[in-house]
Amino acid sequence: MFGASAENLLRQAREVQDEDLQKFCSRISTLLQNKEYNKEAVDSLQKLLLIVSVTKYSRTLPKDVLHKLHSTLCFLKAPQPVLVLCSAILREVLPCSALTLSCDEVNDMKTMSLLSSIILTQGSKTNEVEAVCSRVLKLLESRQAEGQCSRLLLPILSKVLDIAPATLNKEQVNAVSKKFVDWLRYASTLQGVPLSSGGFFSPRSRQPASIFEVDGAVAGDFFTVLSIGQYYTEDQWLNMHSFSMIRKWLQCFGESGGNSNDADEKSELDSSVMSMVSASSTSSRLMPPKERLREKTFEYCNRLIEQSDRKALKKSDSELQKACLVEAVTLLDLICRQDPLFVYRAFPVVKALYGRISSDSGFARVLLPVVQFYLNHSELAAVDSEAVYRHLFTKIPSELYHDTMVAFEFFQFCRRNRKTLSENVGIFHKSFPNLLKFLAWNTPSLFPEFIELLPDLIRPDTSIEMLHSLLDLPCLTAALEAQFRSPTSLASEKVVTDQSRKTLTSAEASQDQYLRRIFLYILRVEAGAGDTIDRLNLLHEVLLDMAQRPRVVQCAQTVPILLQVFFNVVTQFADGPLINQLILVILERSSLLYDIPDFKTEVQRVFSSQLRVLCKQYPPLIVEQSKELLEFCGAVCNIINKENFFTHVVWAVGEYMSLSYDKRCTVELITKFFETLEALLFEITQLRASACVPKYSPWVITVLMTTLAKLASRSQDLIPRVSLSLSKMRPFVRSALISSLYSEDDIQEILARANELNNLLKAPNVAQLILGPSADIANPRWYKDTNASLPLTLRTVSKVLQREPAPGFSA
C-alpha cells in the first residue's frame, strides 16, 4: 500500500519512546507559548500528529502541551495550517482528564468550527451535542462582525444531524428553517468585491458586477449554485452551502403534521384545488417555517432545472449542471413524498426534463433520479410511465456498461426499489440479459450488489433462459471485450468467406456477418428471444482468444456462486415440468461450457450438488427423463470429462429409480438402466493389452457397483448378473497393470464394497430393504418403536455383511 520510504517513516513514528515524546512535546510547547508559528512549528506539529495517529493505542501527551494546543486554537491570529494541525492532534488524543473543551464562550466562527469538530468526535454525549448545537444557533442568530464567516458553522450543523438530530427542539428547527429560506432564496445577485490591498491602483470605486449564467448571460433570476461569478459574497457562499445540506435537513425535519394525510385522500383533490394551491404559493410568507422552506426549496430546484438547459461555456460547468440536476430532482422527489400536493406542480417539470435528456447518454446519471421520481409518483399523477422504465432498462446498460459509476448507481437504484420494480415494472424481470452486461464488465465492484439483486430477477417463465445466461456470463464478458476492441472499419468490409473464419480474432468475428447473429443473441437487451442458441460450440471457438483475459477470468470465478443463488431461489417455486427442464439444461450444459481454467470443474461441482436437491424435491424426474439419462450414462467420455458430475447422475439413478418414488418405474425401465450401467462397468474394468490404460476413480467404480446392486434388488432376476460383475473385481484390481495404477487403499476400498454388496444380495429381501428403503426411513418411529422390524433387520444385515469376507481381507 505504501512505498518503502513511507513504511519506514511510519515505523519510526510507532517506535518513538515516551521519554523522547516528552522531550519533543516540550519543544512544541515552547514554540506555541512564544507564538513562533514558523516552519519549524508546522513541521513539529506534523510530526506530532503522525506519532499520535499511527499507533493502535492512545498516546498520552503532557498537560501543558494540551493546554498550549487549546490556547493556540483560540488565538485568532494564528496561521491556518497551525490551527488545523492543533485541531487534528486534539481529535486524536482526546478525551482525557487533563483537558476539557467547551464552546460556551466562543464567539469566533473559525474557532467554533475547529473546537466543535473536536467535541463532536469524543463520543458525542447528549449534553455536549446540545451545547455545541445551542452555541452554533446563537452565533447564526447574532449580528456578524466583519470578517466572520457563518458558512463555517454549517458543517457543524450537518454533523449534528448525522449523530443526534433529536437534540434540536422545535424552536431551533424553525429558526434554522427560516435561515435556510433566506440563504436559498434571497442571496445577492451581484458579485462580491475582492479584498483591497490598499495600493494606489486599488479598484475601490469599481461597482460590483452582475452574476452570470453558465452560458455567459446576465442572471435574470435569484442566485443558485449554477450562478457564475469571479467573486462571491458571504450570503452567496451560504446559498451554496445551504443547498449542499438541505436534503439532509428535510429528511430529518421535513415531515409536518399539517401534511400527514394519506396519499389516497390527496389524489382526490380536483384541478380547482390544485390551482388554489399554486396561487397560494405566492403568499408563502404566511406559511409555517417548515412548509415555507419546502416551498422555497421547490422554487430553487425549478430554477436549477431551468439553468441546466443553458449551454455551458466550460466543461466543468457542464458537469456541475448534471450534478445539480441529480440533486434537484432528488429534492423534488423528497418534497413530493413529504407533501403529495407538490406532485401536480413537479411532474410537468420532471417530465419536460426527461424529454430533454432521455436521448443523451451523457445524462444517464441524471436519468436515475428522474425514473425514481416516476416510480414514486406516477400512480398519483395518473401518468403512464412504462416507456420511461423501458428506456432505462434497455438503453442505458447497452450503451454504458463500461461506465463504472453509472453501473454502480444503476444497481443501487435497482436494489433500493427492487420490491416496487418486481411488483409493478414488467420490463425489470425481462431486462436481466442487459443487467448482466454491467456485471460482466465490472465484476469485482458489482458482484456484491448483483448477488442481492439476483433473487428478484428470477421468475418461472424466464428461469431457464436465466440459467443459460449465467452459464454464458464469461462469454458475454468476452463478447463485450470483442465489441469494445473491434475496429470500426470492419463493419464496412466484405463478408469474410467460410474458409477464413477459423483465423478470425474475436474482435473481427463480432463484425462478421455470418457470426453476427450469435453475437447479437449474446448481447441481447431483453429476455424472450429464446433460452439459448444451437451454436454455442462455435461461439466458444470464436471467443477462445479472450478466455485468458483478466476480466473474463474474474467473471468466470463468480459464476458458481451465482448458480448457487439461482438454484436456491428456483427450488422454492419449481414444479415438476420446470425441474425437468432444469435437468435437461444441466445434462446438456455440463459438456457445453466456455474453456476457462477451473471454470468447467467448478460449474460441474455446482451441478452435482443441485442434481441431488432437484431429485429429492421431485423424484419422478428420473423416470420422466429416462431417455436422456440413459444416453448420458452410456457414454464413457462423460466419465473422463466430468467424473464428479457423472458419478452423481449414476447415484441419482440408483437412488430414485424405484417403484416407491414413481409408480411408472417398470421392470423394463429398470432393466434398461441396468444393462447400460453394466456395459459401462464392464467397459471401464476390462483388461486391455495397451500401453495407455485410463485410470478411473475408485469412487466411480464403487458407485457403479452400488447402483447396479440397487437396481438388481428391485428386479431380482438381475441379481446373478450383478454377482458375476462383482466377482470380477478381484482379478481386475489384482492384475499387474491395474495394481500399478491404484494405491493399496483404493484396491481395498473397491474389494470391500464388492464383498459387502455380494453378501447383501445373497439375501434378496434384506437387500431390497437396505438398498431401496422407503422414503420415510428417517422417521424416528422406526428406531424408537420396539415392535418395528427395523432393529431386527439391522441386526440381520450386520451378520450378513460380516460373513464370508472378501478376498484379501481377514475375517
C-alpha positions in Angstrom: 0.0 0.0 0.0 2.8 2.4 1.0 6.2 2.9 -0.5 9.4 1.8 1.3 10.1 5.3 2.5 6.6 5.8 3.8 6.7 2.5 5.6 10.0 3.4 7.2 8.5 6.8 8.3 5.5 5.1 9.9 7.8 2.5 11.6 9.9 5.3 13.1 6.8 7.1 14.4 5.5 4.0 16.1 8.8 3.3 17.7 9.1 6.7 19.4 9.6 6.1 23.1 7.6 8.0 25.8 10.8 9.7 27.0 11.6 11.0 23.6 8.0 12.1 23.1 8.1 14.1 26.3 11.2 16.0 25.1 9.6 16.6 21.7 6.5 17.9 23.3 8.5 20.3 25.5 10.0 21.8 22.3 6.5 22.2 20.8 5.2 23.8 24.0 7.9 26.4 23.9 7.2 27.2 20.3 3.5 27.6 20.9 4.0 29.6 24.1 6.2 32.1 22.3 3.8 32.2 19.3 6.5 31.2 17.0 4.4 29.9 14.2 7.2 29.4 11.7 8.1 26.5 9.5 9.7 24.6 12.5 6.4 24.8 14.4 4.4 23.5 11.4 6.9 20.6 10.9 6.9 19.7 14.6 3.1 19.7 14.7 3.0 17.5 11.6 5.4 15.0 13.2 3.4 15.0 16.5 0.2 14.3 14.6 1.9 11.4 12.8 3.1 10.0 16.1 -0.2 10.1 17.9 -2.2 8.8 14.9 -0.2 5.8 13.7 -0.3 3.7 16.9 -3.2 1.4 17.9 -3.1 2.6 21.5 -3.7 6.1 22.7 -0.6 8.3 23.2 -0.6 10.4 26.4 0.6 14.0 25.9 1.8 16.3 28.7 -0.9 18.5 30.3 0.9 21.7 29.4 1.1 20.7 25.7 -2.6 20.0 25.6 -3.4 23.4 27.1 -1.0 25.1 24.6 -2.7 23.4 21.7 -6.1 24.5 23.1 -5.0 28.1 23.6 -3.5 28.2 20.1 -6.8 27.2 18.7 -8.4 30.1 20.4 -5.8 32.6 19.2 -7.4 34.4 16.3 -4.1 35.5 14.6 -2.6 32.0 14.4 -2.0 30.8 10.8 -4.5 28.4 9.3 -2.1 25.4 9.0 -1.2 25.7 12.7 -4.8 25.8 13.7 -5.7 22.8 11.6 -2.8 20.7 12.9 -3.6 21.6 16.6 -7.2 20.6 16.0 -6.2 17.3 14.4 -3.9 16.4 17.2 -6.5 17.1 19.9 -9.0 15.0 18.0 -6.6 12.1 18.2 -5.7 12.3 21.9 -9.0 13.5 23.5 -11.0 12.8 25.5 -8.7 12.8 28.5 -8.9 14.1 32.1 -6.1 16.6 31.5 -8.2 18.8 29.3 -11.9 19.5 28.9 -13.2 21.5 26.0 -16.1 23.9 26.0 -17.5 26.2 23.3 -19.8 28.2 25.6 -17.8 31.4 25.4 -16.6 31.1 21.8 -17.6 34.0 19.5 -15.3 33.5 16.6 -16.7 31.3 13.8 -13.4 29.8 12.8 -12.5 28.9 16.4 -16.0 27.5 16.9 -15.7 25.3 13.8 -12.4 23.8 15.0 -13.4 23.3 18.6 -16.8 21.7 17.8 -15.2 19.2 15.4 -13.1 18.0 18.3 -16.0 17.9 20.8 -18.3 16.0 18.4 -15.7 13.3 17.8 -15.2 12.5 21.5 -18.1 10.1 21.9 -20.8 12.8 21.4 -22.6 12.8 24.7 -26.0 14.3 24.5 -25.3 17.3 26.7 -22.1 18.1 24.7 -24.0 17.9 21.4 -26.8 20.1 22.8 -24.2 22.7 24.0 -22.5 22.8 20.6 -25.8 23.0 18.8 -27.1 25.8 21.0 -23.9 27.8 20.5 -23.9 27.3 16.8 -27.5 28.5 16.5 -26.8 31.5 18.8 -23.9 32.6 16.6 -26.0 32.2 13.5 -28.7 34.4 15.0 -26.3 37.1 16.2 -25.1 40.0 14.1 -21.9 39.0 12.4 -18.8 41.2 12.8 -16.7 42.0 9.7 -14.6 39.1 8.6 -16.8 36.4 10.3 -18.0 33.6 8.0 -21.3 32.0 9.0 -20.8 29.3 6.4 -18.1 27.7 8.7 -20.9 26.7 11.1 -23.0 24.8 8.6 -20.7 21.7 8.6 -21.1 21.6 12.4 -24.8 21.6 12.0 -24.6 18.9 9.3 -22.5 16.7 11.8 -25.2 17.2 14.5 -27.8 15.9 12.1 -25.7 12.8 11.5 -25.1 11.9 15.1 -28.1 13.3 17.1 -30.8 15.2 15.2 -33.1 14.8 18.1 -31.1 17.4 20.1 -32.7 20.2 18.2 -36.0 21.3 19.6 -39.0 22.7 17.6 -38.0 26.4 18.1 -34.4 25.7 16.9 -35.7 23.7 13.9 -38.0 26.6 12.9 -35.2 29.1 13.4 -32.8 27.2 11.1 -35.5 26.7 8.6 -36.1 30.4 8.4 -32.3 30.9 7.9 -32.3 28.3 5.1 -35.1 30.2 3.4 -33.2 33.4 3.4 -30.0 31.8 2.3 -31.5 29.8 -0.5 -33.9 32.4 -1.9 -32.6 35.9 -1.1 -28.8 35.8 -1.8 -27.4 38.8 -3.7 -27.4 38.8 -7.5 -24.2 41.0 -7.6 -20.7 39.7 -7.4 -18.6 40.2 -4.4 -15.8 42.7 -4.3 -12.2 41.5 -4.0 -10.3 42.4 -0.9 -8.5 45.6 -1.4 -4.7 45.7 -1.0 -4.8 49.4 -0.2 -2.4 50.3 -3.1 -2.6 53.4 -5.3 -4.3 51.4 -8.1 -6.7 49.6 -5.9 -10.2 49.3 -7.6 -12.1 50.6 -4.6 -14.5 52.7 -6.6 -15.5 49.9 -9.0 -19.2 48.9 -8.9 -20.0 45.2 -8.2 -20.6 43.3 -11.4 -23.7 41.2 -12.0 -23.9 37.4 -11.6 -23.9 35.4 -14.8 -25.5 32.2 -16.1 -23.4 29.3 -17.2 -23.8 30.4 -20.9 -22.5 33.9 -20.2 -25.8 35.7 -20.0 -26.6 38.0 -17.1 -28.6 36.2 -14.4 -32.2 37.2 -14.7 -33.4 35.5 -11.5 -32.3 34.7 -8.0 -28.8 33.3 -7.2 -28.2 29.5 -7.2 -25.2 27.2 -7.2 -25.2 27.4 -11.0 -24.8 31.2 -11.0 -21.3 32.2 -12.1 -19.1 35.0 -10.7 -15.5 35.8 -10.2 -16.0 36.7 -6.6 -18.8 35.7 -4.2 -20.4 37.4 -1.3 -20.9 35.8 2.1 -24.6 35.2 1.5 -23.9 33.6 -1.8 -21.5 31.2 -0.2 -24.2 30.5 2.4 -26.6 29.8 -0.5 -24.3 27.2 -2.0 -23.5 25.6 1.4 -27.2 25.5 2.3 -28.1 23.7 -1.0 -25.5 21.1 -0.2 -27.2 20.1 3.1 -30.9 21.0 2.5 -31.7 17.4 1.6 -30.3 16.1 4.9 -32.3 18.8 6.8 -35.6 17.9 5.0 -35.0 14.2 5.7 -34.7 14.9 9.4 -37.3 17.7 9.8 -39.3 18.0 6.6 -42.3 16.0 7.8 -45.0 18.1 9.2 -48.3 17.4 11.0 -50.3 19.5 8.6 -49.4 17.3 5.7 -49.8 13.9 7.2 -53.0 12.9 5.3 -53.0 9.8 3.3 -51.9 10.0 -0.3 -55.2 8.4 -1.4 -57.0 11.4 0.1 -54.6 13.8 -1.6 -55.2 12.2 -5.0 -58.9 13.0 -4.8 -58.2 16.8 -5.0 -59.6 18.2 -8.2 -58.0 20.7 -10.5 -59.6 23.7 -8.8 -58.0 22.8 -5.6 -54.7 22.5 -7.4 -55.0 25.9 -8.8 -55.7 27.3 -5.4 -52.6 25.6 -4.1 -50.5 27.1 -6.9 -51.9 30.5 -6.2 -51.2 30.2 -2.5 -47.5 29.7 -3.2 -47.3 33.4 -3.9 -48.0 34.2 -0.3 -45.6 31.7 1.1 -44.5 34.1 3.9 -47.7 33.2 5.7 -46.7 29.5 5.8 -45.1 27.9 8.9 -41.3 27.7 8.6 -41.1 24.1 7.6 -43.7 24.5 4.8 -42.1 27.7 3.6 -38.7 26.0 3.4 -40.2 23.3 1.4 -41.8 25.8 -0.9 -38.6 27.8 -1.4 -36.6 24.6 -2.0 -39.1 23.6 -4.6 -38.6 27.0 -6.4 -34.8 26.6 -6.1 -34.9 23.2 -7.8 -37.1 24.5 -10.6 -34.6 27.3 -11.1 -31.7 24.8 -11.3 -33.6 22.7 -13.8 -34.2 25.8 -15.9 -30.5 26.8 -15.7 -29.3 23.3 -16.7 -31.0 23.9 -20.1 -28.4 26.5 -20.9 -25.3 25.5 -22.8 -22.3 25.9 -20.5 -19.2 27.6 -21.8 -16.9 25.4 -19.8 -16.8 21.6 -19.5 -16.6 21.9 -15.7 -19.8 23.9 -15.6 -21.4 21.3 -17.8 -20.5 18.6 -15.3 -21.8 20.9 -12.5 -25.1 21.2 -14.3 -25.5 17.4 -14.3 -24.6 17.1 -10.6 -27.1 19.9 -9.8 -29.8 18.1 -11.8 -29.3 14.9 -9.8 -29.7 16.8 -6.5 -32.6 19.0 -7.7 -34.7 16.0 -8.9 -33.9 14.1 -5.8 -35.0 17.0 -3.7 -38.2 17.3 -5.7 -38.9 13.6 -5.1 -38.3 14.1 -1.4 -40.6 17.1 -1.2 -43.3 15.3 -3.1 -43.0 12.3 -0.8 -43.4 14.6 2.2 -46.3 16.6 0.7 -48.1 14.9 -2.2 -49.7 18.2 -3.1 -46.4 19.1 -4.8 -46.7 16.2 -7.2 -49.0 18.1 -9.5 -46.6 21.0 -9.7 -43.4 19.0 -10.0 -44.5 16.4 -12.6 -44.6 18.7 -15.6 -41.1 19.9 -14.8 -39.7 16.4 -14.4 -41.5 15.2 -17.5 -40.1 18.0 -19.6 -36.6 17.3 -18.2 -36.9 13.6 -19.1 -37.9 14.6 -22.7 -34.8 16.8 -22.9 -32.2 14.3 -21.5 -33.5 10.9 -22.5 -31.8 10.9 -25.9 -28.4 11.9 -24.5 -26.5 9.1 -22.8 -24.3 11.7 -21.1 -27.2 12.3 -18.8 -27.5 8.7 -17.6 -26.8 9.5 -14.0 -29.5 12.2 -14.1 -31.9 9.8 -15.6 -31.9 7.6 -12.5 -33.4 10.1 -10.1 -35.9 11.1 -12.8 -37.0 7.5 -13.1 -37.1 7.3 -9.3 -39.5 10.3 -9.3 -41.7 8.4 -11.9 -41.6 5.3 -9.8 -42.7 7.1 -6.6 -45.3 9.5 -8.0 -46.6 8.4 -11.5 -49.5 6.5 -9.9 -50.7 9.6 -8.0 -50.3 11.8 -11.1 -52.1 9.1 -13.3 -49.2 9.1 -15.7 -48.2 6.0 -17.8 -44.5 5.5 -17.1 -43.9 2.2 -18.8 -41.9 3.9 -21.7 -39.7 5.6 -19.2 -38.8 2.3 -17.4 -38.3 0.5 -20.8 -35.9 3.2 -21.9 -33.9 3.0 -18.7 -33.5 -0.8 -18.7 -32.9 -1.3 -22.4 -30.8 1.6 -23.4 -28.5 2.5 -20.5 -26.9 -0.9 -19.8 -26.3 -1.5 -23.5 -24.6 1.8 -24.1 -22.8 2.5 -20.8 -21.9 -1.0 -19.5 -18.3 0.2 -19.4 -19.0 3.2 -17.2 -18.3 2.0 -13.6 -20.1 4.8 -11.8 -23.2 4.5 -13.9 -23.2 0.8 -13.4 -22.8 1.1 -9.6 -25.6 3.8 -9.3 -27.8 1.7 -11.6 -27.5 -1.3 -9.3 -28.0 0.9 -6.3 -31.3 2.2 -7.8 -32.4 -1.4 -8.5 -31.6 -2.6 -5.0 -33.4 0.3 -3.4 -36.6 -0.2 -5.4 -36.4 -4.0 -6.0 -39.8 -4.6 -4.4 -41.6 -2.0 -6.4 -39.8 -3.0 -9.6 -40.6 -6.6 -9.1 -44.3 -6.0 -8.5 -45.0 -3.1 -10.9 -42.4 -2.9 -13.6 -42.7 -5.7 -16.1 -39.5 -4.9 -18.1 -37.4 -5.3 -14.9 -37.6 -9.1 -15.0 -37.0 -9.3 -18.7 -34.0 -7.0 -18.7 -31.6 -9.4 -16.9 -29.6 -10.0 -20.1 -28.9 -6.3 -20.2 -28.1 -6.0 -16.5 -25.7 -8.9 -16.8 -23.6 -6.6 -19.1 -22.9 -4.3 -16.1 -21.8 -7.3 -14.1 -19.8 -8.9 -16.9 -17.7 -5.7 -17.4 -17.5 -4.6 -13.7 -17.4 -8.0 -11.9 -15.2 -7.2 -8.9 -17.0 -3.9 -8.0 -20.6 -5.0 -8.7 -20.7 -8.6 -7.7 -21.9 -8.0 -4.1 -24.6 -5.7 -5.4 -25.8 -8.2 -8.0 -25.9 -11.1 -5.6 -28.5 -9.2 -3.6 -30.5 -8.3 -6.7 -30.4 -11.7 -8.4 -33.3 -13.3 -6.5 -35.7 -10.6 -7.6 -34.8 -11.1 -11.2 -35.7 -14.8 -11.3 -39.1 -15.8 -12.5 -40.6 -19.2 -13.5 -41.1 -18.1 -17.1 -37.5 -16.9 -17.6 -35.6 -19.1 -15.2 -34.3 -21.4 -18.0 -33.1 -18.5 -20.0 -31.6 -17.0 -16.9 -29.7 -20.3 -16.2 -28.2 -20.3 -19.7 -27.3 -16.6 -19.3 -25.4 -17.2 -16.1 -23.5 -20.1 -17.7 -22.7 -17.9 -20.6 -21.6 -14.9 -18.5 -17.9 -15.3 -19.3 -18.9 -15.5 -23.0 -20.8 -12.2 -22.5 -17.7 -10.6 -21.0 -15.6 -11.9 -23.9 -18.2 -10.6 -26.4 -18.2 -7.2 -24.8 -14.4 -7.1 -24.9 -14.5 -8.1 -28.5 -17.1 -5.4 -29.3 -15.2 -2.8 -27.3 -12.0 -3.6 -29.2 -13.4 -4.3 -32.6 -12.1 -2.0 -35.4 -14.9 0.2 -36.8 -13.5 -0.3 -40.3 -14.5 -3.9 -40.3 -18.2 -3.0 -40.4 -17.9 -1.8 -44.0 -15.5 -4.6 -45.2 -16.5 -7.5 -47.3 -18.0 -10.6 -45.7 -15.3 -13.0 -44.8 -15.5 -16.3 -46.5 -16.2 -19.6 -44.7 -12.7 -20.8 -45.3 -11.1 -17.9 -43.5 -13.4 -17.8 -40.4 -11.2 -20.0 -38.3 -8.4 -17.4 -38.5 -10.7 -14.6 -37.2 -10.0 -13.0 -33.9 -13.0 -12.4 -31.6 -12.9 -8.7 -32.3 -13.1 -9.3 -36.1 -15.7 -12.1 -35.6 -18.0 -9.6 -33.9 -18.3 -7.7 -37.2 -18.5 -10.8 -39.4 -22.0 -11.1 -41.0 -22.0 -14.9 -40.6 -21.2 -14.8 -36.9 -23.1 -11.5 -36.2 -26.3 -13.3 -35.2 -24.5 -15.2 -32.5 -23.1 -12.0 -31.0 -26.5 -10.3 -31.3 -28.0 -13.0 -29.2 -25.3 -12.9 -26.5 -25.6 -9.1 -26.5 -29.4 -9.0 -26.5 -31.1 -6.4 -24.4 -34.2 -8.3 -23.3 -35.3 -11.8 -22.4 -37.7 -13.8 -24.6 -35.6 -14.3 -27.7 -35.0 -18.0 -26.8 -33.4 -19.9 -24.0 -30.1 -20.3 -25.8 -28.6 -20.8 -29.2 -27.7 -24.1 -31.0 -24.2 -23.0 -32.0 -22.5 -22.5 -28.6 -19.5 -24.6 -29.6 -18.9 -22.2 -32.5 -19.2 -19.2 -30.1 -16.7 -20.8 -27.7 -14.3 -21.4 -30.5 -14.6 -17.8 -31.8 -14.1 -16.3 -28.3 -11.2 -18.7 -27.4 -8.6 -15.9 -27.7 -10.4 -14.0 -24.9 -10.5 -16.9 -22.5 -7.4 -15.8 -20.6 -8.1 -12.1 -20.3 -8.3 -11.0 -16.6 -11.8 -9.6 -16.9 -13.1 -12.8 -18.4 -11.3 -15.0 -15.8 -12.6 -12.8 -12.9 -16.1 -13.1 -14.3 -15.9 -16.8 -14.6 -14.9 -17.2 -11.0 -18.2 -15.7 -9.9 -20.5 -17.9 -11.9 -20.5 -20.9 -9.5 -21.7 -18.6 -6.7 -24.4 -17.0 -8.9 -25.5 -20.5 -9.9 -25.8 -21.5 -6.2 -28.0 -18.4 -5.6 -30.1 -19.2 -8.7 -30.9 -22.7 -7.7 -31.6 -21.7 -4.1 -34.3 -19.4 -5.4 -35.6 -21.6 -8.2 -36.2 -24.6 -5.9 -38.6 -22.5 -3.8 -41.2 -22.4 -6.6 -40.1 -25.0 -9.2 -42.7 -27.6 -10.1 -42.3 -30.9 -12.0 -42.2 -29.5 -15.5 -39.7 -26.8 -14.6 -37.5 -29.2 -12.8 -37.5 -31.5 -15.8 -36.3 -28.6 -18.0 -33.6 -27.7 -15.4 -32.3 -31.3 -15.5 -32.2 -31.2 -19.3 -30.2 -28.0 -19.2 -27.8 -29.4 -16.6 -27.1 -32.5 -18.6 -26.6 -30.6 -21.8 -24.5 -27.7 -20.5 -22.3 -29.9 -18.4 -20.4 -30.5 -21.6 -21.0 -27.2 -23.2 -19.0 -24.6 -21.2 -16.5 -21.9 -22.1 -13.0 -23.2 -21.9 -11.5 -21.3 -19.0 -9.2 -22.9 -16.4 -11.2 -24.4 -13.5 -14.4 -23.0 -14.8 -15.8 -26.3 -16.0 -14.8 -28.1 -12.9 -16.5 -25.6 -10.6 -19.7 -25.4 -12.6 -20.0 -29.2 -12.7 -19.5 -29.3 -8.9 -22.5 -27.0 -8.5 -24.4 -29.1 -11.0 -23.6 -32.2 -8.9 -24.9 -30.7 -5.6 -28.0 -29.3 -7.3 -28.8 -32.6 -9.0 -29.3 -34.2 -5.6 -31.5 -31.3 -4.5 -33.7 -31.4 -7.6 -34.1 -35.2 -7.4 -35.1 -35.1 -3.7 -37.6 -32.4 -4.5 -39.1 -34.2 -7.5 -38.0 -37.9 -7.6 -40.2 -38.7 -10.7 -37.8 -36.8 -12.9 -35.6 -39.9 -13.2 -38.4 -41.8 -14.9 -39.6 -38.8 -16.9 -36.1 -38.1 -18.2 -35.0 -41.7 -18.5 -34.2 -41.4 -22.2 -31.7 -38.5 -21.7 -30.3 -40.1 -18.6 -29.7 -43.4 -20.4 -27.9 -41.6 -23.2 -25.8 -39.7 -20.7 -24.9 -42.7 -18.6 -24.0 -44.8 -21.6 -21.1 -42.6 -22.8 -17.7 -43.4 -21.4 -16.4 -40.0 -22.4 -18.7 -38.4 -19.7 -16.6 -40.2 -17.0 -13.4 -38.8 -18.4 -14.5 -35.2 -18.9 -16.8 -34.8 -15.9 -16.2 -37.6 -13.4 -17.8 -35.9 -10.4 -21.0 -34.9 -12.1 -21.3 -38.3 -13.9 -20.9 -40.1 -10.5 -23.8 -38.0 -9.0 -26.0 -38.9 -12.0 -25.4 -42.6 -11.6 -26.0 -42.3 -7.9 -29.3 -40.5 -8.6 -30.4 -43.3 -10.9 -29.7 -45.9 -8.3 -31.4 -43.9 -5.5 -34.6 -42.8 -7.3 -35.3 -45.4 -10.0 -37.7 -47.2 -7.7 -41.4 -48.0 -7.5 -41.6 -46.3 -4.1 -40.9 -42.9 -5.8 -42.8 -43.4 -9.1 -45.4 -46.0 -10.0 -44.3 -45.7 -13.6 -41.0 -47.3 -12.7 -41.4 -50.7 -14.5 -39.1 -53.7 -14.6 -38.4 -53.0 -18.3 -37.1 -49.5 -17.4 -35.0 -50.8 -14.5 -33.5 -53.4 -16.8 -32.6 -50.7 -19.4 -30.7 -48.7 -16.9 -29.1 -51.9 -15.5 -27.9 -53.0 -18.9 -26.5 -49.6 -19.7 -24.5 -49.3 -16.5 -23.5 -53.0 -16.6 -21.9 -52.4 -20.0 -20.3 -49.3 -18.8 -18.8 -51.0 -15.8 -17.5 -53.8 -18.0 -16.0 -51.2 -20.4 -14.0 -49.5 -17.7 -12.9 -52.6 -15.8 -11.9 -54.9 -18.7 -8.2 -55.6 -19.1 -6.6 -54.4 -22.3 -3.2 -55.2 -23.7 -2.5 -51.5 -24.2 0.3 -49.2 -23.0 -2.2 -46.5 -22.2 -4.9 -47.7 -19.8 -7.2 -45.0 -18.4 -7.4 -44.8 -14.7 -10.9 -44.3 -13.2 -11.5 -43.1 -9.7 -12.4 -45.9 -7.2 -15.4 -43.7 -6.3 -16.8 -44.1 -9.8 -16.3 -47.9 -9.7 -17.9 -48.3 -6.3 -20.9 -46.1 -7.1 -21.4 -48.0 -10.3 -21.4 -51.3 -8.4 -23.7 -49.9 -5.7 -26.2 -48.6 -8.3 -26.2 -52.0 -10.1 -26.9 -53.7 -6.8 -29.7 -51.3 -6.1 -31.4 -51.9 -9.4 -31.0 -55.7 -9.1 -32.6 -55.6 -5.7 -35.7 -54.1 -7.3 -35.7 -56.7 -10.1 -34.3 -59.9 -8.6 -33.8 -61.6 -12.0 -30.8 -59.3 -12.4 -29.0 -60.5 -9.2 -26.9 -63.3 -10.8 -25.6 -60.8 -13.4 -24.6 -58.4 -10.6 -22.9 -61.1 -8.7 -20.9 -62.1 -11.8 -19.8 -58.5 -12.3 -18.8 -58.2 -8.6 -16.8 -61.4 -8.7 -14.6 -60.0 -11.5 -13.5 -57.1 -9.3 -10.7 -59.1 -7.6 -9.0 -60.2 -10.8 -9.3 -56.7 -12.1 -7.7 -54.8 -9.3 -5.1 -57.5 -8.6 -3.8 -57.6 -12.2 -0.3 -56.3 -12.5 -1.4 -53.5 -14.9 -4.2 -52.1 -12.7 -2.5 -52.6 -9.4 0.3 -50.3 -10.6 -2.3 -47.5 -11.2 -4.1 -47.8 -7.8 -2.9 -47.5 -4.3 -3.5 -50.3 -1.8 -6.1 -48.2 -0.1 -8.0 -47.8 -3.3 -7.8 -51.5 -4.1 -9.1 -52.4 -0.6 -12.0 -49.9 -1.0 -13.2 -51.5 -4.2 -12.9 -55.0 -2.9 -14.6 -54.2 0.3 -17.6 -52.7 -1.5 -17.8 -55.6 -3.9 -17.8 -58.1 -1.0 -20.4 -56.2 1.0 -22.8 -55.9 -2.0 -22.3 -59.6 -2.9 -23.1 -60.7 0.7 -26.1 -58.5 0.8 -27.6 -59.8 -2.5 -27.5 -63.3 -1.1 -30.5 -62.3 1.0 -32.6 -60.6 -1.7 -35.4 -59.5 0.6 -32.9 -57.9 3.0 -31.1 -56.3 0.1 -34.3 -54.8 -1.2 -35.0 -53.2 2.2 -31.4 -51.9 2.7 -30.6 -50.8 -0.8 -34.1 -49.4 -1.6 -35.5 -48.1 1.7 -38.9 -46.3 1.7 -38.9 -42.5 1.7 -39.9 -42.3 5.4 -36.9 -44.3 6.6 -35.7 -41.3 8.5 -38.8 -41.3 10.6 -37.8 -41.7 14.3 -40.6 -44.2 14.9 -38.6 -46.9 13.1 -35.9 -46.6 15.6 -37.8 -46.0 18.8 -40.7 -48.4 18.4 -39.7 -51.8 19.8 -42.4 -53.5 17.8 -41.0 -52.3 14.5 -39.0 -54.7 12.4 -36.1 -52.3 11.5 -33.9 -53.1 14.6 -34.2 -56.8 13.8 -33.4 -56.2 10.2 -30.3 -54.2 11.1 -29.0 -57.0 13.2 -29.6 -59.5 10.4 -27.9 -57.2 7.9 -24.9 -56.9 10.2 -24.5 -60.6 10.3 -24.9 -60.9 6.6 -22.3 -58.3 5.8 -19.8 -59.8 8.3 -19.8 -63.3 6.9 -17.6 -64.5 4.0 -15.2 -61.7 3.9 -13.9 -60.6 0.6 -10.6 -62.0 -0.7 -7.7 -60.1 0.7 -9.5 -59.2 3.9 -9.2 -61.1 7.2 -12.4 -62.1 9.0 
